[in-house]
Amino acid sequence: MVTSEEKNQELLRDTCVEVDLGRIAYNMKQIREMAGPEVAIMPVIKANGYGHGAAAIAPTLIDEGAAYLAVATLTEALELKAANMSWPVFIMGHTPDRLLHHVVDKDITQTIFSFEQAELLNELSGKADKRTKVHIKVDTGFHRLGKVPSDDFADEVCRINELPDLEVEGIFTHLALTGDAENEEQFRLFTDFVSLLEDRGCSFRYKHLADSIACVDFPEYRLNMIRPGALIYGMVGYHKGHLDVKQAMTFKTAISQLHYISRGEGVSYDYLWKAERDSIIATLPFGYADGYPRNLRDKGYVIINGVKVPLVGVICMDQCMADVTDVPDVCEGMEAVIYGDGTDGSMTIAEASALAGTNKNDIIARISARPPRVYIK
Ligand SMILES: *Cc1c(COP(=O)(O)O)cnc(C)c1O
């Protein structure tokens, strides 16, 4: 990935993702104010920080009081630790046994849900003269990772808790967000199980289950730690509560070429679009390999010189075409906004997700490594 962190660094491509670090900081402040001083914030920066560049946004999050940085995989954790060993990094996913030594080496905090794996991690930690931190994952109904609360699992957690070279620092679960009744059931299962473990002498510095939606909609679910992802980037998904956050990402490009075509001519593969009038067609150097949804054919648009222009024809891997006949003074090199915050009429991430038939996180996380990231304050 090319990261144009320095202002003067050469931008090697017109198609780029501009990330406003001021907005990420603003969103963190809003979350912190909402949650209050008793609740630790663990921003989720898996999938390269939902496309924003995990290592590049991490310093802003730490400056704004993040207690931890959460990722999904060991590879993501190692990338962050390579950038800065002092960042506290938590892996929410499973790490296979054969790779656990990396967790120990790099002082990463690992999700654990079996005694066998905890024992191995304990052994590796002892050999390295370290005490590795773990958070226990409880399955309260999602059936993705963790074990269902039971007497057996309680025994297992208590045994893990006794391992000398592990620190059981936290316990967590994840909501399926099916509905109020199901949320409440998951919340109750989790808190009852935690109480039972506490009665048996376990203690957990962090207890957490709330993602972006849950931490806004259900204040009581914040416990003493929250795991917001989407909110950090300014994506709004809540239904009951409210928090003012701002979209941090702008996805832009510039016209590579203009074509002056006659009425009746086709554009792109299979000529699925044909000009109904003599037209000016702009080639834009972005495509589905950059993470733009290929199914936005006949739906996608960009903003060029203040005008909303439709993408026409099949979206190719690296390029697509737009009908710019109505754009005043259109010229090659002119900027096109692919996704913006909407204030300029640009397509927001929310609109892109609705048009593509997916969710907002998918739209931003799928933006590939190819477009350079540019950071502004
Ligand atoms: C991705 C993820 C989150 C963050 O989800 P958002 O909806 O983006 O806030 C929180 N917890 C876990 C376990 C996750 O996998």
The ligand as an SDF file (V2000), in Angstrom:
LIG
                    3D

 15 15  0  0  0  0  0  0  0  0999 V2000
  -16.3490   -5.7810   13.5980 C   0  0  0  0  0  0  0  0  0  0  0  0
  -16.6440   -5.9880   15.0350 C   0  0  0  0  0  0  0  0  0  0  0  0
  -17.0330   -4.9010   15.8520 C   0  0  0  0  0  0  0  0  0  0  0  0
  -17.3040   -3.5220   15.3040 C   0  0  0  0  0  0  0  0  0  0  0  0
  -18.5140   -3.5210   14.5880 O   0  0  0  0  0  0  0  0  0  0  0  0
  -19.1990   -2.1540   14.0700 P   0  0  0  0  0  0  0  0  0  0  0  0
  -20.5570   -2.5900   13.6930 O   0  0  0  0  0  0  0  0  0  0  0  0
  -18.4090   -1.6940   12.8890 O   0  0  0  0  0  0  0  0  0  0  0  0
  -19.1670   -1.1990   15.1960 O   0  0  0  0  0  0  0  0  0  0  0  0
  -17.1730   -5.1400   17.2070 C   0  0  0  0  0  0  0  0  0  0  0  0
  -16.9730   -6.3680   17.7320 N   0  0  0  0  0  0  0  0  0  0  0  0
  -16.6180   -7.4320   16.9830 C   0  0  0  0  0  0  0  0  0  0  0  0
  -16.4030   -8.7630   17.6330 C   0  0  0  0  0  0  0  0  0  0  0  0
  -16.4510   -7.2830   15.6140 C   0  0  0  0  0  0  0  0  0  0  0  0
  -16.1250   -8.3440   14.8530 O   0  0  0  0  0  0  0  0  0  0  0  0
  1  2  1  0
  2  3  1  0
  2 14  2  0
  3  4  1  0
  3 10  2  0
  4  5  1  0
  5  6  1  0
  6  7  2  0
  6  8  1  0
  6  9  1  0
 10 11  1  0
 11 12  2  0
 12 13  1  0
 12 14  1  0
 14 15  1  0
M  END
$$$$
